[in-house]
Amino acid sequence: MMQGSERLLEAAEHSVALERDARLAAIRANLREQGEDVCVTCDEPIEAERRAAMPSAARCVECQRAYERMQQRARND
């Protein structure tokens, strides 16, 4: 018979695995979506190389970097 703490650990591990799988599925679905030809932030064309590497891109490389820095700061606050 499993002890209470072992069951709790197993349930937590299962929950983490389900959340991870759901997040991966969402990322895969996002990668299949059609991106933008023009950056949604600066209205400049998104480079062909970026669109080839990341078909779902909505921002140019520079604006994406700035966006990610802003997101990181918000998480750290």
DOMARDREN-260609 format. One record per residue: residue number from 1; residue in one letter; z, x, y of N, C-alpha, C in turn. Coordinates in Angstrom, 2 decimals, padded with zeros to 5 digits. Atoms other than C-alpha are relative to their C-alpha. Example, Ala and Ser with C-alpha at 12.3 -4.5 7.8 and 13.67 -1.06 7.14 Angstrom:
{num 1; residuo a; n.Z 000.00; n.X 000.89; n.Y -001.19; ca.Z 007.80; ca.X 012.30; ca.Y -004.50; c.Z 000.00; c.X 000.90; c.Y 001.20}
{num 2; residuo s; n.Z -000.06; n.X -000.82; n.Y -001.19; ca.Z 007.14; ca.X 013.67; ca.Y -001.06; c.Z 000.73; c.X -000.77; c.Y 001.09}
This chain:
{num 1; residuo m; n.Z 000.00; n.X 000.84; n.Y -001.18; ca.Z 000.00; ca.X 000.00; ca.Y 000.00; c.Z 000.00; c.X 000.89; c.Y 001.25}
{num 2; residuo m; n.Z 000.10; n.X -000.74; n.Y -001.25; ca.Z -000.91; ca.X 001.24; ca.Y 003.47; c.Z 001.18; c.X -000.32; c.Y 000.90}
{num 3; residuo q; n.Z -001.10; n.X 000.21; n.Y -000.93; ca.Z 001.89; ca.X 001.75; ca.Y 005.93; c.Z -000.55; c.X -000.53; c.Y 001.32}
{num 4; residuo g; n.Z 000.40; n.X 000.60; n.Y -001.26; ca.Z 001.80; ca.X 000.04; ca.Y 009.30; c.Z -000.71; c.X 000.95; c.Y 000.94}
{num 5; residuo s; n.Z 000.62; n.X -000.96; n.Y -000.91; ca.Z 000.98; ca.X 003.18; ca.Y 011.28; c.Z -001.39; c.X 000.42; c.Y -000.49}
{num 6; residuo e; n.Z 001.32; n.X -000.35; n.Y 000.54; ca.Z -001.91; ca.X 004.04; ca.Y 008.93; c.Z -001.01; c.X -001.11; c.Y 000.28}
{num 7; residuo r; n.Z 000.89; n.X 001.14; n.Y -000.29; ca.Z -003.36; ca.X 000.55; ca.Y 009.36; c.Z -000.37; c.X -000.04; c.Y 001.48}
{num 8; residuo l; n.Z 000.29; n.X -000.01; n.Y -001.43; ca.Z -003.06; ca.X 000.81; ca.Y 013.14; c.Z -001.00; c.X 001.11; c.Y 000.34}
{num 9; residuo l; n.Z 000.92; n.X -001.12; n.Y -000.23; ca.Z -004.80; ca.X 004.20; ca.Y 013.11; c.Z -001.40; c.X -000.35; c.Y -000.49}
{num 10; residuo e; n.Z 001.30; n.X 000.39; n.Y 000.55; ca.Z -007.58; ca.X 002.89; ca.Y 010.89; c.Z -000.67; c.X -001.06; c.Y 000.88}
{num 11; residuo a; n.Z 000.55; n.X 001.04; n.Y -000.88; ca.Z -008.04; ca.X -000.17; ca.Y 013.14; c.Z -000.48; c.X 000.61; c.Y 001.32}
{num 12; residuo a; n.Z 000.40; n.X -000.66; n.Y -001.25; ca.Z -008.16; ca.X 002.05; ca.Y 016.24; c.Z -001.28; c.X 000.80; c.Y -000.21}
{num 13; residuo e; n.Z 001.21; n.X -000.78; n.Y 000.29; ca.Z -010.74; ca.X 004.36; ca.Y 014.64; c.Z -001.21; c.X -000.91; c.Y -000.15}
{num 14; residuo h; n.Z 001.09; n.X 000.96; n.Y 000.16; ca.Z -012.84; ca.X 001.35; ca.Y 013.67; c.Z -000.44; c.X -000.55; c.Y 001.35}
{num 15; residuo s; n.Z 000.31; n.X 000.52; n.Y -001.33; ca.Z -012.64; ca.X -000.02; ca.Y 017.21; c.Z -000.78; c.X 001.02; c.Y 000.82}
{num 16; residuo v; n.Z 000.69; n.X -001.07; n.Y -000.72; ca.Z -013.70; ca.X 003.33; ca.Y 018.68; c.Z -001.44; c.X 000.14; c.Y -000.52}
{num 17; residuo a; n.Z 001.33; n.X -000.11; n.Y 000.60; ca.Z -016.64; ca.X 003.52; ca.Y 016.25; c.Z -000.90; c.X -001.16; c.Y 000.45}
{num 18; residuo l; n.Z 000.79; n.X 001.16; n.Y -000.45; ca.Z -017.78; ca.X 000.00; ca.Y 017.18; c.Z -000.41; c.X 000.15; c.Y 001.46}
{num 19; residuo e; n.Z 000.32; n.X -000.19; n.Y -001.42; ca.Z -017.58; ca.X 000.78; ca.Y 020.90; c.Z -001.06; c.X 001.08; c.Y 000.18}
{num 20; residuo r; n.Z 000.98; n.X -001.08; n.Y -000.06; ca.Z -019.49; ca.X 004.05; ca.Y 020.41; c.Z -001.38; c.X -000.50; c.Y -000.41}
{num 21; residuo d; n.Z 001.28; n.X 000.52; n.Y 000.47; ca.Z -022.22; ca.X 002.28; ca.Y 018.44; c.Z -000.62; c.X -000.96; c.Y 001.01}
{num 22; residuo a; n.Z 000.51; n.X 000.93; n.Y -001.01; ca.Z -022.53; ca.X -000.43; ca.Y 021.09; c.Z -000.54; c.X 000.74; c.Y 001.21}
{num 23; residuo r; n.Z 000.47; n.X -000.80; n.Y -001.15; ca.Z -022.83; ca.X 002.15; ca.Y 023.87; c.Z -001.30; c.X 000.72; c.Y -000.33}
{num 24; residuo l; n.Z 001.23; n.X -000.67; n.Y 000.40; ca.Z -025.46; ca.X 004.11; ca.Y 021.95; c.Z -001.18; c.X -000.97; c.Y -000.05}
{num 25; residuo a; n.Z 001.06; n.X 001.02; n.Y 000.05; ca.Z -027.46; ca.X 000.93; ca.Y 021.34; c.Z -000.46; c.X -000.36; c.Y 001.41}
{num 26; residuo a; n.Z 000.36; n.X 000.32; n.Y -001.38; ca.Z -027.33; ca.X 000.13; ca.Y 025.06; c.Z -000.80; c.X 001.13; c.Y 000.64}
{num 27; residuo i; n.Z 000.74; n.X -001.15; n.Y -000.53; ca.Z -028.49; ca.X 003.64; ca.Y 025.95; c.Z -001.41; c.X 000.03; c.Y -000.56}
{num 28; residuo r; n.Z 001.33; n.X 000.01; n.Y 000.62; ca.Z -031.37; ca.X 003.44; ca.Y 023.48; c.Z -000.87; c.X -001.11; c.Y 000.59}
{num 29; residuo a; n.Z 000.76; n.X 001.11; n.Y -000.58; ca.Z -032.42; ca.X 000.06; ca.Y 024.86; c.Z -000.44; c.X 000.34; c.Y 001.41}
{num 30; residuo n; n.Z 000.32; n.X -000.39; n.Y -001.37; ca.Z -032.30; ca.X 001.42; ca.Y 028.41; c.Z -001.14; c.X 001.01; c.Y 000.03}
{num 31; residuo l; n.Z 001.05; n.X -001.01; n.Y 000.05; ca.Z -034.50; ca.X 004.37; ca.Y 027.44; c.Z -001.37; c.X -000.61; c.Y -000.28}
{num 32; residuo r; n.Z 001.27; n.X 000.66; n.Y 000.31; ca.Z -037.16; ca.X 001.96; ca.Y 026.19; c.Z -000.54; c.X -000.82; c.Y 001.18}
{num 33; residuo e; n.Z 000.42; n.X 000.80; n.Y -001.16; ca.Z -037.26; ca.X 000.07; ca.Y 029.50; c.Z -000.96; c.X 000.79; c.Y 000.88}
{num 34; residuo q; n.Z 000.94; n.X -000.62; n.Y -000.94; ca.Z -040.01; ca.X 000.76; ca.Y 032.00; c.Z 000.74; c.X 000.38; c.Y 001.27}
{num 35; residuo g; n.Z -000.63; n.X -000.47; n.Y -001.22; ca.Z -038.82; ca.X 002.82; ca.Y 034.94; c.Z -000.82; c.X -000.36; c.Y 001.22}
{num 36; residuo e; n.Z 000.67; n.X 000.23; n.Y -001.28; ca.Z -040.05; ca.X 002.95; ca.Y 038.49; c.Z -000.97; c.X 001.13; c.Y 000.30}
{num 37; residuo d; n.Z 000.92; n.X -001.04; n.Y -000.48; ca.Z -042.95; ca.X 004.82; ca.Y 040.06; c.Z 000.52; c.X 000.62; c.Y 001.29}
{num 38; residuo v; n.Z -000.54; n.X -000.43; n.Y -001.29; ca.Z -041.08; ca.X 005.09; ca.Y 043.37; c.Z 001.53; c.X -000.07; c.Y -000.10}
{num 39; residuo c; n.Z -001.46; n.X -000.08; n.Y 000.03; ca.Z -037.43; ca.X 006.12; ca.Y 043.76; c.Z 000.62; c.X -001.19; c.Y 000.73}
{num 40; residuo v; n.Z -000.66; n.X 001.15; n.Y -000.61; ca.Z -035.17; ca.X 003.14; ca.Y 044.46; c.Z 000.92; c.X 000.40; c.Y 001.14}
{num 41; residuo t; n.Z -000.89; n.X -000.48; n.Y -001.05; ca.Z -033.07; ca.X 005.31; ca.Y 046.77; c.Z -000.77; c.X 000.49; c.Y 001.22}
{num 42; residuo c; n.Z 000.69; n.X -000.63; n.Y -001.15; ca.Z -035.50; ca.X 007.31; ca.Y 048.92; c.Z -001.43; c.X -000.50; c.Y 000.21}
{num 43; residuo d; n.Z 001.35; n.X 000.57; n.Y -000.09; ca.Z -038.78; ca.X 005.40; ca.Y 048.35; c.Z -001.12; c.X 001.04; c.Y -000.13}
{num 44; residuo e; n.Z 001.02; n.X -001.02; n.Y 000.26; ca.Z -040.60; ca.X 008.63; ca.Y 047.44; c.Z -000.47; c.X -000.15; c.Y -001.44}
{num 45; residuo p; n.Z 000.48; n.X 000.09; n.Y 001.38; ca.Z -042.78; ca.X 008.81; ca.Y 044.32; c.Z 000.87; c.X 000.83; c.Y -000.96}
{num 46; residuo i; n.Z -000.72; n.X -000.74; n.Y 001.03; ca.Z -040.96; ca.X 009.84; ca.Y 041.14; c.Z -001.00; c.X 000.89; c.Y -000.71}
{num 47; residuo e; n.Z 000.90; n.X -000.98; n.Y 000.58; ca.Z -042.52; ca.X 012.99; ca.Y 039.72; c.Z -000.42; c.X -000.40; c.Y -001.41}
{num 48; residuo a; n.Z 000.55; n.X 000.34; n.Y 001.32; ca.Z -044.75; ca.X 012.54; ca.Y 036.66; c.Z 000.81; c.X 000.65; c.Y -001.12}
{num 49; residuo e; n.Z -000.79; n.X -000.69; n.Y 001.03; ca.Z -042.70; ca.X 015.11; ca.Y 034.74; c.Z 001.30; c.X -000.75; c.Y -000.29}
{num 50; residuo r; n.Z -001.25; n.X 000.76; n.Y 000.18; ca.Z -039.52; ca.X 013.09; ca.Y 035.32; c.Z -000.29; c.X -001.29; c.Y -000.74}
{num 51; residuo r; n.Z 000.33; n.X 001.26; n.Y 000.68; ca.Z -041.19; ca.X 009.84; ca.Y 034.28; c.Z -000.35; c.X 000.24; c.Y -001.45}
{num 52; residuo a; n.Z 000.33; n.X -000.31; n.Y 001.39; ca.Z -042.50; ca.X 011.54; ca.Y 031.14; c.Z 001.27; c.X 000.31; c.Y -000.80}
{num 53; residuo a; n.Z -001.24; n.X -000.36; n.Y 000.69; ca.Z -039.06; ca.X 012.94; ca.Y 030.27; c.Z 000.97; c.X -001.17; c.Y -000.09}
{num 54; residuo m; n.Z -000.93; n.X 001.13; n.Y -000.06; ca.Z -037.15; ca.X 009.79; ca.Y 031.27; c.Z -000.77; c.X -001.22; c.Y 000.47}
{num 55; residuo p; n.Z 000.85; n.X 001.14; n.Y -000.39; ca.Z -039.46; ca.X 006.76; ca.Y 031.20; c.Z 000.73; c.X -001.12; c.Y 000.74}
{num 56; residuo s; n.Z -000.75; n.X 001.07; n.Y -000.66; ca.Z -036.67; ca.X 004.47; ca.Y 032.41; c.Z 000.57; c.X 000.42; c.Y 001.36}
{num 57; residuo a; n.Z -000.54; n.X -000.50; n.Y -001.27; ca.Z -035.93; ca.X 006.57; ca.Y 035.52; c.Z -000.29; c.X -000.94; c.Y 001.16}
{num 58; residuo a; n.Z 000.15; n.X 000.83; n.Y -001.19; ca.Z -035.36; ca.X 004.60; ca.Y 038.70; c.Z 000.14; c.X 000.85; c.Y 001.27}
{num 59; residuo r; n.Z -000.20; n.X -000.90; n.Y -001.14; ca.Z -034.58; ca.X 007.60; ca.Y 040.94; c.Z -000.69; c.X 001.33; c.Y -000.27}
{num 60; residuo c; n.Z 000.52; n.X -001.35; n.Y 000.12; ca.Z -036.18; ca.X 010.95; ca.Y 041.63; c.Z 001.16; c.X 000.92; c.Y -000.40}
{num 61; residuo v; n.Z -001.02; n.X -000.92; n.Y 000.48; ca.Z -034.31; ca.X 014.01; ca.Y 040.35; c.Z 001.08; c.X 000.23; c.Y 001.05}
{num 62; residuo e; n.Z -000.97; n.X -000.28; n.Y -001.06; ca.Z -032.66; ca.X 014.78; ca.Y 043.69; c.Z 000.94; c.X -001.18; c.Y 000.24}
{num 63; residuo c; n.Z -000.83; n.X 001.18; n.Y -000.23; ca.Z -031.44; ca.X 011.23; ca.Y 044.25; c.Z 000.87; c.X -000.32; c.Y -001.21}
{num 64; residuo q; n.Z -000.81; n.X 000.23; n.Y 001.19; ca.Z -030.26; ca.X 010.94; ca.Y 040.64; c.Z 001.19; c.X 000.94; c.Y -000.03}
{num 65; residuo r; n.Z -001.11; n.X -000.95; n.Y -000.05; ca.Z -028.17; ca.X 014.09; ca.Y 041.03; c.Z 001.06; c.X -000.45; c.Y 001.01}
{num 66; residuo a; n.Z -000.94; n.X 000.48; n.Y -001.02; ca.Z -026.62; ca.X 012.72; ca.Y 044.24; c.Z 000.74; c.X -001.23; c.Y -000.51}
{num 67; residuo y; n.Z -000.60; n.X 001.22; n.Y 000.54; ca.Z -025.98; ca.X 009.38; ca.Y 042.52; c.Z 001.07; c.X 000.36; c.Y -001.03}
{num 68; residuo e; n.Z -000.95; n.X -000.40; n.Y 001.03; ca.Z -024.26; ca.X 011.08; ca.Y 039.57; c.Z 001.22; c.X 000.69; c.Y 000.60}
{num 69; residuo r; n.Z -001.14; n.X -000.63; n.Y -000.68; ca.Z -022.10; ca.X 013.21; ca.Y 041.90; c.Z 000.90; c.X -001.08; c.Y 000.61}
{num 70; residuo m; n.Z -000.75; n.X 001.09; n.Y -000.61; ca.Z -021.05; ca.X 010.04; ca.Y 043.73; c.Z 000.78; c.X -000.77; c.Y -001.08}
{num 71; residuo q; n.Z -000.67; n.X 000.70; n.Y 001.09; ca.Z -020.22; ca.X 008.32; ca.Y 040.43; c.Z 001.18; c.X 000.82; c.Y -000.53}
{num 72; residuo q; n.Z -001.06; n.X -000.88; n.Y 000.48; ca.Z -018.18; ca.X 011.32; ca.Y 039.30; c.Z 001.19; c.X 000.00; c.Y 000.96}
{num 73; residuo r; n.Z -001.08; n.X 000.04; n.Y -001.00; ca.Z -016.20; ca.X 011.34; ca.Y 042.55; c.Z 000.77; c.X -001.32; c.Y -000.09}
{num 74; residuo a; n.Z -000.65; n.X 001.31; n.Y 000.09; ca.Z -015.51; ca.X 007.63; ca.Y 042.19; c.Z 000.91; c.X -000.09; c.Y -001.24}
{num 75; residuo r; n.Z -000.84; n.X 000.00; n.Y 001.22; ca.Z -014.19; ca.X 008.16; ca.Y 038.64; c.Z 001.23; c.X 000.87; c.Y 000.19}
{num 76; residuo n; n.Z -001.12; n.X -000.91; n.Y -000.20; ca.Z -011.95; ca.X 010.99; ca.Y 039.83; c.Z 001.02; c.X -000.51; c.Y 001.02}
{num 77; residuo d; n.Z -000.92; n.X 000.53; n.Y -001.02; ca.Z -010.38; ca.X 008.98; ca.Y 042.66; c.Z 001.02; c.X -000.96; c.Y -000.58}
